[in-house]
Amino acid sequence: MSVTETLNSISSIVWGPVMLSLIMGVGFWLTIRINAISIRKIPYAFKQLMTGRKNQGNGSIAPFSALMLSLSATIGTGNIVGVATAIGIGGPGALFWMWCSALLGMATKYGEAVCAVHYREKNETGEYVGGPMYYIKNGLGKKWLPLGYAFAVFGGLAGFGIGNMVQANSVADALGAAFDIPRVVTAIALIVLVSLVLLGGVRRIAEVAKTLVPFMAITYLIAGLIVLGFHAPDVPAAIALVVKSAFSPVAAQGGFAGAAIVLAIRMGVARGVFSNEAGLGSAPIAHAAAATNSPVRQGTVAMLGTFIDTIIICSVTGLAIVVTGVWTGEGQGAAMSQAAFSSVIPHGDKVVSVSLVIFAFTTILGWSYYGERCVEFLFGKGVVFPFRVLWVLAIGAGVGVSLKTVWLIADILNGLMAIPNLIALLLLSGVIAKLTREYFSSPKQLEPDQR
């Protein structure tokens, strides 16, 4: 058996029925424990987001910046390539299961951020640090500490795949296809730009993220809505096809090979998690740095990350692919998304390419911070600079190598880092529920119009 076949077998086990059930199950359980505030309080969450541009307590960055830092790592190739791949393999029904995983994932992301802020601590330089390894350490006690170390190991390694080499390779592919830019030029540009940002630490990463992420997300959404607007009469039928395909096998059409229901579920949930990262334990590392005096308030801001990423951005990509009919063609991955946009917008493929480049660039920045915090937990603050050097070097490697193996390794490590985090969330669900109940039942904690 070849290395690729072996990795494929491992990946199918890691992302098999047990893992998908665990991810959906934890999201469902937390939704119940917090009385579905992750859905009921979406308007309140947006209000907190808008008022979170200034510090609201102790922390390293503003609550809004924490979300942008989280979204910088979350909004990436998954929103363009991941959605197309899910539909290309699992059929339109995969988009429905992405929605389901996102709605439950909002509760997961909420719980992650609540725990991250509640159990965070200060490092040697006075910065607030947190995430699954810290809420395992401070919330579950010493006997569970190996679980925290396991997360930090898997998270530190996973970043080089999902957050670095995969993204750098996608940038090189996109710029090469759209503008004929040589891969070596892309590699040098990425190395220089990422290095300049990383020198400034979390504050500079957050500053770049809060500028680039909203601008590019809005630009991409406008382009996607133009495509949907052009096909407005067909949108209801496309949504109906998405829902119908989620519960019935999809027959082969054109270049599409057909898909069973189980494949739609697997691809929808797995690519959904790859895109919004709910349950992976990555986003709470960013939210732990937020200058806030309330874990619950930051939790409501955090859950918007999943809403914005999947319910809004992935939906626009997915519906554009379905409504234009390109999902039955020969294109795969980014080519499918580019075909959908190009069918309506002149040079739409270039719009997708530029979006992909900026999304991937910010993902490299966001995941560098996640990786730093993981290795710092394992080895101390002194290892951060060597980690940054390795991170920058990995960009060059990512641009130059074939990524089939890297994708598989990244998928496996993502699944492995999710396991300790999901176990911790289940064990700490009582704490999450208690903090939530206390916050929303206390008039002092709420804004006047929320009492």
C-alpha positions in Angstrom: 0.0 0.0 0.0 1.4 3.4 -1.0 1.8 6.4 1.4 -1.1 8.1 -0.2 -3.4 5.1 0.1 -2.3 4.7 3.7 -3.1 8.3 4.5 -6.4 8.0 2.7 -7.4 5.1 4.9 -6.4 6.9 8.0 -8.3 10.0 6.9 -11.4 8.0 6.2 -11.2 6.6 9.7 -10.5 10.0 11.4 -13.3 11.7 9.5 -15.6 8.7 9.5 -19.0 8.3 11.1 -17.6 8.5 14.7 -15.9 11.8 14.2 -18.8 13.4 12.3 -21.3 12.2 14.9 -19.1 13.6 17.7 -18.9 17.0 16.0 -22.6 17.2 15.3 -23.4 15.6 18.7 -21.4 18.1 20.7 -22.9 21.0 18.8 -26.4 19.6 19.4 -25.7 19.0 23.1 -24.3 22.5 23.7 -27.3 24.0 21.8 -29.6 22.3 24.3 -27.5 23.2 27.3 -27.4 26.9 26.4 -31.1 27.0 25.5 -30.3 27.7 21.8 -29.0 31.2 22.5 -26.5 30.6 19.7 -29.5 30.9 17.3 -31.9 33.1 19.4 -29.3 35.7 20.2 -27.9 36.3 16.7 -29.2 40.0 16.6 -27.7 40.5 20.1 -24.4 39.1 18.9 -24.2 41.5 16.0 -24.8 44.4 18.4 -22.0 43.2 20.6 -19.8 42.9 17.5 -20.5 46.5 16.5 -19.8 47.8 20.0 -16.7 45.6 20.3 -14.3 47.8 18.4 -13.0 49.2 21.7 -11.6 47.4 24.6 -14.3 46.2 27.1 -12.0 44.8 29.8 -8.6 43.1 30.1 -7.0 41.6 27.1 -4.5 42.1 24.2 -6.8 43.1 21.3 -10.4 44.5 21.0 -13.3 42.0 20.8 -14.0 43.0 17.2 -10.3 42.4 16.3 -10.4 39.0 18.0 -13.3 38.0 15.7 -11.4 39.4 12.6 -8.3 37.5 13.7 -10.4 34.3 14.0 -12.1 35.0 10.7 -8.8 35.6 9.0 -7.9 32.0 9.7 -11.4 30.7 9.1 -12.3 32.4 5.8 -9.9 30.8 3.3 -9.8 28.1 0.7 -12.7 26.3 2.3 -15.1 29.0 1.3 -14.2 28.7 -2.4 -12.5 25.4 -2.9 -14.0 23.5 0.0 -17.6 24.3 -0.9 -17.0 23.4 -4.6 -15.3 20.1 -3.6 -18.2 19.2 -1.3 -20.8 19.8 -4.0 -18.6 18.2 -6.7 -18.3 14.9 -4.7 -21.4 14.9 -2.6 -23.8 16.8 -4.8 -25.9 19.9 -4.0 -27.2 18.1 -0.8 -23.7 18.6 0.7 -24.6 22.3 1.1 -27.6 21.5 3.2 -25.4 19.5 5.6 -22.9 22.3 5.7 -25.8 24.5 6.9 -26.7 22.0 9.6 -23.2 21.6 10.8 -22.9 25.4 10.9 -26.1 25.9 13.0 -24.9 23.4 15.5 -21.3 24.6 15.2 -22.4 28.1 16.3 -23.1 26.6 19.8 -19.7 24.8 19.7 -17.9 28.0 18.7 -19.8 29.9 21.4 -18.8 27.3 24.0 -15.1 27.4 22.9 -14.9 31.1 23.3 -16.6 31.1 26.6 -14.2 28.6 28.0 -11.2 30.3 26.3 -11.9 33.7 28.1 -13.0 32.1 31.3 -9.9 29.9 31.7 -7.3 32.1 30.0 -4.1 33.2 31.7 -1.2 35.6 31.2 2.1 34.5 29.7 5.6 35.7 30.5 5.2 39.0 28.6 1.8 39.8 30.1 -0.3 38.8 27.1 -3.5 37.0 27.6 -3.3 33.4 26.2 -5.9 30.7 26.0 -7.6 28.0 24.0 -8.4 24.3 24.4 -5.0 23.5 26.0 -5.6 26.1 28.7 -9.2 25.3 29.4 -8.3 21.7 29.7 -5.4 22.6 32.1 -7.3 25.1 34.2 -10.8 23.8 33.8 -10.4 20.0 34.0 -7.3 19.7 36.2 -3.9 18.0 36.1 -5.2 14.5 35.4 -6.6 15.8 32.0 -3.4 17.7 31.1 -2.2 15.0 28.6 -5.3 15.9 26.6 -4.2 19.5 26.5 -0.7 18.5 25.4 -2.2 16.3 22.7 -4.2 19.3 21.4 -1.2 21.6 21.4 0.9 19.0 19.5 -1.7 18.3 16.9 -2.6 22.0 16.6 1.0 23.1 16.2 1.6 20.5 13.4 -1.8 20.9 11.7 -1.2 24.6 11.1 1.7 23.8 8.8 -0.8 22.0 6.6 -4.2 23.6 6.7 -3.0 27.1 7.7 0.2 27.4 5.7 1.3 25.0 2.8 -2.3 24.4 1.6 -3.0 28.1 1.5 0.3 29.1 -0.1 -0.1 26.5 -2.8 -3.7 27.7 -3.5 -2.3 31.3 -3.8 0.3 30.2 -6.3 -2.3 28.2 -8.3 -4.7 31.1 -8.4 -2.2 33.8 -9.4 -0.6 31.5 -12.0 -3.9 30.6 -13.6 -5.4 34.1 -13.6 -2.3 36.4 -14.2 0.5 34.0 -15.3 2.6 34.9 -12.2 5.5 32.5 -11.8 5.3 30.4 -8.6 8.7 31.5 -7.4 7.5 35.2 -7.5 4.5 34.2 -5.5 6.6 32.4 -3.0 9.0 35.3 -2.5 6.1 37.8 -2.2 4.3 35.7 0.4 7.4 35.1 2.4 8.2 38.9 2.6 4.6 40.0 3.4 4.0 37.3 6.0 7.4 38.0 7.6 6.6 41.7 7.9 3.3 41.1 9.6 4.6 38.4 11.9 7.3 40.7 13.3 4.5 42.8 14.9 3.0 39.9 16.8 -0.7 39.5 17.5 -1.6 43.2 17.4 -0.2 43.6 13.9 -1.8 40.4 12.7 -5.2 41.7 14.2 -4.7 45.1 12.5 -4.1 43.5 9.1 -7.0 41.1 9.6 -9.6 43.7 10.6 -8.7 45.7 7.5 -8.5 42.9 4.9 -11.1 40.5 6.1 -14.2 42.8 6.0 -13.1 44.4 2.7 -12.5 41.1 0.9 -15.5 39.3 2.4 -17.9 42.1 1.3 -16.3 42.3 -2.2 -16.7 38.6 -2.7 -20.2 38.6 -1.4 -21.2 41.4 -3.7 -19.8 39.5 -6.7 -21.6 36.3 -5.6 -24.9 38.2 -5.1 -24.6 39.6 -8.6 -24.4 36.0 -9.9 -27.5 35.0 -7.8 -29.3 38.2 -8.8 -28.8 37.4 -12.5 -30.3 33.9 -11.8 -32.9 35.2 -9.3 -35.8 33.2 -10.8 -33.8 30.0 -10.5 -32.7 30.5 -6.9 -35.8 28.9 -5.3 -35.4 25.8 -7.5 -31.7 25.6 -6.6 -32.5 25.7 -2.8 -35.2 23.1 -3.3 -32.6 20.9 -5.1 -30.1 21.4 -2.2 -32.7 20.2 0.3 -34.0 17.4 -1.8 -30.5 16.1 -2.6 -29.7 16.1 1.1 -32.2 13.2 1.6 -32.1 11.3 -1.7 -29.3 10.0 -3.9 -28.2 12.3 -6.7 -28.2 10.8 -10.2 -25.2 11.3 -12.5 -25.6 14.5 -14.7 -23.1 15.7 -17.2 -19.6 15.4 -15.7 -21.1 14.6 -12.2 -20.7 11.0 -11.2 -23.7 10.8 -8.8 -23.7 10.6 -5.0 -25.3 8.7 -2.2 -26.9 10.4 0.8 -24.1 9.3 3.1 -21.5 11.0 0.8 -23.5 14.2 0.9 -23.6 14.1 4.7 -19.9 13.3 5.0 -18.7 15.9 2.5 -21.1 18.6 3.8 -20.1 18.2 7.5 -16.4 17.6 6.8 -15.9 20.5 4.4 -18.2 22.6 6.6 -15.9 22.0 9.6 -12.8 22.6 7.4 -14.3 26.0 6.5 -15.7 27.3 9.8 -13.5 25.3 12.1 -16.2 24.9 14.7 -15.0 22.1 17.0 -11.4 22.2 15.9 -10.4 24.4 18.8 -8.5 26.9 16.7 -10.8 30.0 17.0 -10.8 30.1 20.8 -7.1 30.8 20.8 -7.8 34.1 19.1 -10.8 35.0 21.3 -8.8 34.4 24.4 -6.8 37.5 23.6 -9.9 39.7 23.5 -10.1 42.7 25.8 -13.4 41.8 27.4 -14.8 41.4 30.9 -17.3 38.7 30.0 -16.7 35.3 28.6 -20.3 35.1 27.5 -20.2 38.4 25.6 -17.2 37.3 23.7 -18.9 33.9 23.1 -21.7 35.6 21.3 -19.2 37.5 19.1 -17.3 34.3 18.4 -20.4 32.3 17.2 -20.8 34.9 14.5 -17.6 33.6 12.9 -19.4 30.4 12.0 -22.5 32.3 10.9 -20.6 34.6 8.6 -18.3 32.0 7.3 -20.8 29.2 6.4 -24.4 30.5 6.5 -23.4 33.6 4.5 -20.2 33.2 2.5 -20.3 29.4 1.8 -24.0 29.7 1.0 -23.3 32.3 -1.7 -20.5 30.2 -3.2 -22.6 27.0 -3.1 -25.8 28.5 -4.5 -23.8 30.2 -7.2 -22.4 26.8 -8.2 -25.8 25.2 -8.2 -27.9 27.9 -9.8 -25.4 28.2 -12.7 -25.4 24.5 -13.2 -21.6 24.2 -13.3 -21.7 21.5 -10.6 -22.6 19.0 -13.4 -19.6 20.1 -15.5 -16.0 19.0 -15.6 -14.5 21.7 -13.4 -13.4 20.8 -9.9 -12.5 22.8 -6.8 -11.6 26.4 -7.5 -12.3 26.0 -11.2 -15.9 25.2 -10.4 -16.4 28.4 -8.4 -14.5 30.4 -11.1 -16.8 29.0 -13.8 -19.9 30.0 -11.8 -18.8 33.6 -11.4 -17.4 33.9 -14.9 -20.8 32.8 -16.4 -22.3 36.1 -15.3 -19.4 38.5 -14.4 -16.8 39.5 -16.9 -13.4 38.3 -15.6 -15.3 36.6 -12.8 -12.6 34.0 -12.6 -10.2 36.7 -11.7 -12.5 38.0 -8.9 -12.5 34.5 -7.5 -8.8 34.2 -7.8 -8.1 37.5 -6.1 -10.5 36.6 -3.3 -8.9 33.3 -2.9 -5.4 34.9 -2.7 -6.5 37.4 0.1 -8.5 34.8 2.0 -5.5 32.4 1.9 -3.0 35.1 2.9 -5.0 36.1 6.0 -5.5 32.4 6.8 -1.7 32.0 6.8 -1.5 34.9 9.3 -4.3 33.7 11.5 -3.0 30.1 11.8 0.6 31.4 12.5 -0.9 32.9 15.7 -2.6 29.6 16.5 0.6 27.6 16.0 2.6 30.0 18.1 0.3 29.6 21.0 0.4 25.8 20.7 4.1 25.6 20.7 4.4 28.3 23.5 2.1 26.1 25.7 4.4 23.1 25.0 7.9 24.7 25.2 7.6 28.3 26.5 7.8 31.8 25.0 11.4 31.2 23.8 10.3 28.9 21.0 8.1 31.5 19.3 10.8 33.0 17.1 12.2 29.7 15.8 8.6 28.7 15.1 8.1 31.9 13.0 11.2 31.1 11.0 9.9 27.6 10.3 6.5 29.0 9.4 7.9 31.3 6.8 10.1 28.6 5.3 7.1 26.3 5.0 5.4 28.9 2.8 8.1 28.3 0.2 7.8 24.6 0.5 4.0 24.8 0.1 4.2 26.8 -3.1 6.6 24.3 -4.6 5.3 20.8 -3.7 2.4 18.7 -4.8 -0.2 19.0 -2.1 -2.2 15.8 -2.4 -0.2 14.3 0.5 -0.2 17.6 2.5 -4.0 17.8 2.2 -4.4 14.3 3.6 -2.0 15.0 6.5 -3.8 18.3 7.2 -7.2 16.5 7.3 -5.9 13.9 9.7 -4.2 16.4 12.0 -7.4 18.6 12.0 -9.4 15.6 13.1 -6.9 14.6 15.8 -6.8 18.2 17.2 -10.6 18.2 17.3 -10.9 15.2 19.5 -9.3 16.6 22.7 -11.2 19.9 22.2 -14.6 18.2 21.8 -14.0 16.0 24.9 -13.2 19.1 26.9 -16.3 20.9 25.7 -18.5 18.0 26.7 -16.9 17.9 30.2 -17.1 21.6 30.6 -20.7 22.0 29.2 -22.0 22.5 32.7 -19.7 25.5 33.2 -20.7 26.9 29.8 -24.4 26.5 30.7 -23.9 28.1 34.2 -22.0 31.1 32.9 -24.6 31.6 30.1 -27.5 31.4 32.5 -25.9 33.8 35.0 -25.1 36.3 32.3 -28.5 36.4 30.6 -30.4 36.4 33.9 -28.5 39.3 35.4 -29.8 42.8 34.4 -26.4 44.3 35.3 -24.7 42.3 32.5 -27.0 43.2 29.7 -27.4 46.3 27.7 -30.5 48.3 28.7 -32.6 47.1 25.8 -31.7 43.5 26.5 -32.9 43.4 30.1 
